[in-house]
């Protein structure tokens, strides 16, 4: 069935804004500028300020929700379901998980390449699958277990690629690359906890995805903005990328933006792209399918990798290509994309039917189909 122009637009919007989200965050990390004092130029290393901007983008989704709702209500026959009434505090715990994971990933993005950052986020499948079995009572079918094992293999290959490239990387030390990769994987554990919390306590309420993203964005923006105050006084030594060697120096960030306004453009790109990416992801799921969204998300990794190579941000690594392909296979197996192909083979059709009968589509749809960004999206 041929796609309509609107569906093509949504797919292109999701792919473009999703790629821009990670690329703009990495672009901001690559700037150097003077700070508030007479310090020499230093790298713009302010992951928590960047995370505040990301949550501002998520917060804007609630504005989009009410605009769409207002427009729908003016129709003779409204079609949009605004959802039932609920307690917004239901989203506080998932929002704190989102905030923690996002901050960790932005710290990691300072230490490793944009393509590895995007690829290693595929680890979320492993932890989501395991936690859904432990806490939601899910039963994973054999192909999903195989997908998890394949994803682990892919992560090992990508990590090995980073280890080998670290010996000739001019922008990152080997220790930073390894630490960054480990932080990304650790953040996926928290993202998986967020997904399980949402599945267990939130999704039983009928909440529009854009509204859910907006509420979590509000909590993340408000709490993290307040946390910037104590972060200004917490010393962390050489781990910090700012002259005062504190956890986060928001004033230094604003001074650097004043000395080099292009940093603001990169931060705005991150904020705006996350909002459009959420909207496009939800729309793609609704207008096309959750499977299409997963495929586009995989293509996003490819675009980020290709652009990073073209801009000279990283060197070509054949092992990284292999790792990406293995991760892609793992994701496809976990989400059942192999089934239409195997169903065409007579000897495999019975096995596919058995898997589909045992599979729980709810968890897979939650992982792919709500249009949410694993920040994220996370970057």
Phi, psi and omega per residue, in radians:
X1 nan 2.198 -3.081
X2 -1.264 2.512 3.100
X3 -1.347 2.583 3.028
X4 -1.387 2.927 3.111
X5 -1.078 -0.635 3.135
X6 -1.153 -0.714 3.111
X7 -1.136 -0.701 3.080
X8 -1.098 -0.695 3.113
X9 -1.096 -0.775 -3.140
X10 -1.110 -0.751 3.129
X11 -1.107 -0.757 3.111
X12 -1.137 -0.686 3.124
X13 -1.117 -0.744 -3.139
X14 -1.137 -0.786 -3.127
X15 -1.122 -0.751 -3.088
X16 -1.212 -0.897 -3.082
X17 -1.205 -0.591 3.092
X18 -1.120 -0.714 3.101
X19 -1.206 -0.754 -3.139
X20 -1.081 -0.554 -3.102
X21 -1.043 -0.882 3.123
X22 -1.257 -0.724 -3.098
X23 -1.139 -0.683 -3.140
X24 -1.209 -0.620 3.085
X25 -1.137 -0.724 3.118
X26 -1.206 -0.642 3.114
X27 -1.053 -0.748 3.121
X28 -1.072 -0.667 -3.129
X29 -1.132 -0.397 -3.016
X30 -1.560 -0.076 3.133
X31 -1.404 2.642 2.971
X32 -2.244 2.424 -3.127
X33 -2.764 2.838 3.067
X34 -1.250 2.667 3.122
X35 -1.732 -2.618 -3.075
X36 -1.397 -0.421 -3.068
X37 -1.855 -2.858 3.139
X38 -1.523 0.449 3.128
X39 -1.226 2.649 3.056
X40 -1.183 2.952 3.100
X41 -0.998 2.434 3.103
X42 -2.491 2.832 -3.078
X43 -1.104 2.536 3.034
X44 -1.363 1.577 -3.109
X45 -2.020 1.399 -3.090
X46 -2.317 1.220 -3.057
X47 -1.093 -0.572 -3.085
X48 -1.329 -0.581 3.026
X49 -1.145 -0.713 3.089
X50 -1.099 -0.662 3.131
X51 -1.146 -0.642 3.071
X52 -1.047 -0.737 3.099
X53 -1.106 -0.662 3.111
X54 -1.113 -0.742 3.130
X55 -1.207 -0.508 3.029
X56 -1.097 -0.685 3.065
X57 -1.112 -0.723 3.085
X58 -1.137 -0.695 3.133
X59 -1.040 -0.618 -3.127
X60 -1.139 -0.315 3.131
X61 -1.104 -0.520 3.141
X62 -1.233 -0.527 3.048
X63 -1.153 -0.763 3.103
X64 -1.057 -0.708 3.142
X65 -1.024 -0.821 -3.099
X66 -1.264 -0.513 3.054
X67 -1.152 -0.803 3.117
X68 -1.128 -0.685 3.126
X69 -1.138 -0.742 3.120
X70 -1.101 -0.739 3.133
X71 -1.142 -0.684 -3.128
X72 -1.189 -0.652 -3.118
X73 -1.149 -0.370 -3.136
X74 -1.426 -0.148 3.110
X75 -1.321 2.692 3.075
X76 -1.050 -0.664 3.112
X77 -2.215 1.626 -3.134
X78 -1.046 2.401 -3.121
X79 -1.968 -0.313 -3.037
X80 -1.401 2.280 3.106
X81 -1.619 1.924 -3.110
X82 -1.277 -0.221 -3.133
X83 1.577 2.986 -3.100
X84 -1.537 2.945 3.065
X85 -1.262 2.593 -3.078
X86 -2.743 2.903 3.076
X87 -1.516 2.017 -3.108
X88 -1.026 -0.401 -3.138
X89 -1.157 -0.225 3.025
X90 -1.004 -0.503 -3.064
X91 -1.553 -0.056 -3.035
X92 -1.146 -0.838 -3.129
X93 -1.094 -0.850 3.057
X94 -1.048 -0.625 3.135
X95 -1.142 -0.641 3.111
X96 -1.194 -0.640 3.033
X97 -1.100 -0.789 3.113
X98 -1.030 -0.779 -3.129
X99 -1.092 -0.805 -3.118
X100 -1.120 -0.820 -3.124
X101 -1.116 -0.718 -3.134
X102 -1.103 -0.779 3.134
X103 -1.081 -0.767 3.131
X104 -1.083 -0.732 -3.105
X105 -1.211 -0.610 3.085
X106 -1.215 -0.601 3.019
X107 -1.081 -0.771 -3.121
X108 -1.139 -0.624 -3.114
X109 -1.109 -0.467 3.052
X110 -1.180 -0.352 -2.981
X111 -1.842 -0.321 -3.049
X112 -2.356 3.139 -3.076
X113 -1.402 2.769 -3.132
X114 -1.146 -0.645 -3.114
X115 -1.212 -0.755 3.093
X116 -1.117 -0.680 3.079
X117 -0.953 -0.824 -3.090
X118 -1.232 -0.724 -3.106
X119 -1.169 -0.764 -3.078
X120 -1.177 -0.334 3.071
X121 -1.151 -0.252 3.057
X122 -1.110 -0.232 3.107
X123 -1.098 -0.271 -3.121
X124 -1.035 -0.506 3.124
X125 -1.056 -0.726 -3.108
X126 -1.050 -0.918 -3.026
X127 -1.308 -0.584 3.084
X128 -1.131 -0.756 3.126
X129 -1.084 -0.828 -3.108
X130 -1.155 -0.747 -3.128
X131 -1.217 -0.575 3.120
X132 -1.181 -0.567 3.062
X133 -1.212 -0.766 -3.043
X134 -1.273 -0.685 -2.980
X135 -1.986 -0.319 -3.137
X136 -1.928 -0.048 3.119
X137 1.235 0.417 3.118
X138 -1.219 2.718 2.978
X139 -2.075 1.983 3.117
X140 -1.453 2.368 3.113
X141 -1.391 2.857 -3.088
X142 -0.932 -0.687 -3.114
X143 -1.147 -0.523 3.097
X144 -1.247 -0.687 3.037
X145 -1.108 -0.703 3.091
X146 -1.112 -0.667 3.086
X147 -1.089 -0.693 3.117
X148 -1.135 -0.791 3.127
X149 -1.113 -0.692 3.112
X150 -1.142 -0.680 3.102
X151 -1.106 -0.712 3.090
X152 -1.047 -0.753 3.101
X153 -1.072 -0.746 3.116
X154 -1.076 -0.707 3.116
X155 -1.116 -0.698 3.111
X156 -1.090 -0.735 -3.132
X157 -1.147 -0.776 3.114
X158 -1.106 -0.738 3.111
X159 -1.094 -0.703 3.096
X160 -1.131 -0.676 3.086
X161 -1.067 -0.753 3.109
X162 -1.131 -0.663 3.141
X163 -1.113 -0.745 -3.124
X164 -1.236 -0.684 -3.131
X165 -1.264 -0.394 -3.112
X166 -1.113 -0.399 -3.124
X167 -1.315 -0.264 3.132
X168 -2.308 0.408 3.099
X169 -1.545 2.189 -3.102
X170 -1.472 -0.295 -3.021
X171 -1.805 -0.404 -3.124
X172 -2.282 2.450 3.018
X173 -1.314 2.681 -3.122
X174 -1.029 -0.712 -3.139
X175 -1.116 -0.642 3.104
X176 -1.151 -0.740 -3.127
X177 -1.084 -0.809 -3.135
X178 -1.121 -0.768 3.119
X179 -1.081 -0.764 3.136
X180 -1.067 -0.775 3.124
X181 -1.079 -0.741 3.128
X182 -1.151 -0.659 3.107
X183 -1.121 -0.679 3.124
X184 -1.085 -0.797 3.133
X185 -1.137 -0.697 3.104
X186 -1.090 -0.665 3.126
X187 -1.110 -0.534 -3.136
X188 -1.189 -0.477 3.036
X189 -1.083 -0.754 -3.136
X190 -1.202 -0.669 3.072
X191 -1.066 -0.725 3.122
X192 -1.113 -0.709 3.071
X193 -1.057 -0.730 3.095
X194 -1.013 -0.797 -3.123
X195 -1.103 -0.722 3.138
X196 -1.158 -0.715 3.095
X197 -1.082 -0.767 3.125
X198 -1.109 -0.717 -3.132
X199 -1.152 -0.690 -3.023
X200 -1.392 -0.660 -2.983
X201 -2.025 -0.378 -2.988
X202 -1.829 -0.783 -2.977
X203 -1.254 -0.218 3.053
X204 -1.253 -0.280 3.002
X205 -1.605 2.482 -3.101
X206 -1.458 1.564 -3.101
X207 -2.041 2.257 3.101
X208 -1.086 2.368 -3.096
X209 -0.982 -0.704 3.122
X210 -1.097 -0.675 3.115
X211 -1.169 -0.699 3.121
X212 -1.101 -0.793 3.111
X213 -1.045 -0.761 -3.122
X214 -1.095 -0.719 -3.134
X215 -1.180 -0.771 3.094
X216 -1.120 -0.628 3.075
X217 -1.104 -0.665 3.114
X218 -1.099 -0.853 -3.136
X219 -1.097 -0.761 -3.140
X220 -1.106 -0.770 -3.133
X221 -1.125 -0.799 -3.076
X222 -1.171 -0.863 -3.081
X223 -1.169 -0.795 -3.099
X224 -1.186 -0.607 3.076
X225 -1.071 -0.714 3.097
X226 -1.182 -0.651 -3.122
X227 -1.194 -0.362 3.093
X228 -1.058 -0.448 -3.130
X229 -1.187 -0.980 3.092
X230 -1.140 -0.546 3.120
X231 -1.043 -0.491 -3.135
X232 -1.138 -0.352 -3.054
X233 -1.989 -0.017 -3.088
X234 -1.610 1.939 3.140
X235 -1.340 2.404 3.121
X236 -2.268 0.123 3.071
X237 1.200 -2.447 -3.054
X238 -1.214 -0.238 3.132
X239 -1.130 -0.489 -3.118
X240 -1.351 2.640 3.096
X241 -1.814 0.224 -3.123
X242 -1.973 2.744 -3.053
X243 -1.044 -0.566 -3.118
X244 -1.393 -0.141 3.120
X245 0.962 0.764 3.034
X246 -1.877 2.952 -3.058
X247 -1.025 -0.753 3.056
X248 -2.683 2.277 3.109
X249 -2.009 1.537 -3.090
X250 -1.112 -0.618 3.121
X251 -1.104 -0.704 3.084
X252 -1.080 -0.671 3.116
X253 -1.075 -0.812 -3.133
X254 -1.150 -0.635 3.099
X255 -1.155 -0.709 3.103
X256 -1.121 -0.680 3.087
X257 -1.095 -0.697 3.114
X258 -1.114 -0.625 3.136
X259 -1.388 -0.460 -3.136
X260 -2.418 1.531 -3.054
X261 -1.041 -0.342 3.127
X262 -1.069 -0.445 3.083
X263 -1.068 -0.688 3.117
X264 -1.082 -0.661 3.110
X265 -1.082 -0.734 3.118
X266 -1.126 -0.733 3.140
X267 -1.167 -0.696 3.087
X268 -1.131 -0.658 3.086
X269 -1.050 -0.695 3.108
X270 -1.158 -0.762 -3.104
X271 -1.170 -0.831 -3.091
X272 -1.214 -0.715 -3.083
X273 -1.143 -0.610 -3.126
X274 -1.173 -0.605 3.122
X275 -1.182 -0.832 -3.135
X276 -1.190 -0.578 3.132
X277 -1.150 -0.731 3.073
X278 -1.068 -0.833 3.134
X279 -1.062 -0.800 -3.106
X280 -1.159 -0.683 3.138
X281 -1.098 -0.764 3.103
X282 -1.112 -0.736 -3.108
X283 -1.194 -0.687 3.108
X284 -1.087 -0.752 3.109
X285 -1.060 -0.729 -3.092
X286 -1.291 -0.784 -3.020
X287 -1.505 -0.458 -3.108
X288 -2.097 -1.518 3.097
X289 -2.979 2.827 3.080
X290 -1.177 -0.572 3.112
X291 -1.106 -0.726 3.097
X292 -1.057 -0.678 3.123
X293 -1.101 -0.703 3.121
X294 -1.135 -0.728 3.116
X295 -1.095 -0.756 3.121
X296 -1.130 -0.632 3.117
X297 -1.143 -0.639 3.076
X298 -1.201 -0.700 3.086
X299 -1.110 -0.545 3.105
X300 -1.049 -0.723 3.085
X301 -1.054 -0.719 3.130
X302 -1.125 -0.728 3.127
X303 -1.113 -0.783 3.139
X304 -1.056 -0.754 3.135
X305 -1.119 -0.797 -3.111
X306 -1.127 -0.761 3.141
X307 -1.152 -0.704 3.112
X308 -1.069 -0.694 3.078
X309 -1.159 -0.767 -3.106
X310 -1.112 -0.608 -3.134
X311 -1.476 -0.074 3.140
X312 1.345 0.318 -3.140
X313 -1.293 -0.383 3.133
X314 -2.672 2.911 -3.118
X315 -1.715 2.675 3.113
X316 -1.181 2.335 3.084
X317 -2.316 1.959 3.136
X318 -1.047 -0.596 3.132
X319 -1.131 -0.551 3.110
X320 -1.192 -0.629 3.077
X321 -1.091 -0.772 3.111
X322 -1.077 -0.751 3.118
X323 -1.062 -0.731 3.121
X324 -1.086 -0.758 -3.134
X325 -1.115 -0.710 3.126
X326 -1.154 -0.734 3.082
X327 -1.067 -0.667 3.133
X328 -1.113 -0.749 3.109
X329 -1.110 -0.748 3.124
X330 -1.059 -0.759 3.109
X331 -1.114 -0.741 3.140
X332 -1.110 -0.738 3.124
X333 -1.128 -0.768 -3.112
X334 -1.086 -0.634 -3.056
X335 -1.713 0.190 2.980
X336 1.325 0.347 -3.124
X337 -1.277 -0.220 3.131
X338 -1.401 -0.301 -2.989
X339 -1.130 -0.769 3.108
X340 -1.048 -0.575 3.129
X341 -1.266 -0.805 -3.128
X342 -1.190 -0.504 -3.130
X343 -1.120 -0.374 3.127
X344 -1.371 -0.284 3.142
X345 -1.637 2.083 -3.030
X346 -0.942 -0.731 -3.068
X347 -1.254 -0.286 -3.110
X348 -1.809 -0.170 -3.046
X349 -1.073 -0.706 -3.121
X350 -1.123 -0.696 -3.141
X351 -1.128 -0.702 3.123
X352 -1.110 -0.755 3.138
X353 -1.103 -0.666 3.111
X354 -1.132 -0.758 3.127
X355 -1.101 -0.756 -3.124
X356 -1.130 -0.569 3.112
X357 -1.237 -0.636 -3.109
X358 -1.475 -0.418 -3.024
X359 -1.209 2.599 3.048
X360 -1.822 1.787 -3.073
X361 -1.153 -0.383 -3.089
X362 -1.037 -0.816 -3.105
X363 -1.168 -0.692 3.140
X364 -1.153 -0.683 3.123
X365 -1.182 -0.611 3.099
X366 -1.118 -0.680 -3.107
X367 -1.186 -0.629 -3.037
X368 -1.907 -0.549 -2.754
X369 -1.734 0.009 -3.081
X370 -1.641 0.023 3.083
X371 1.318 0.184 -3.076
X372 -1.469 2.692 3.079
X373 -1.701 2.329 3.071
X374 -1.524 1.567 -3.035
X375 -1.637 -3.101 -1.614
X376 -2.031 -2.803 -3.093
X377 0.028 0.154 1.796
X378 1.190 1.100 -2.765
X379 0.553 nan nan
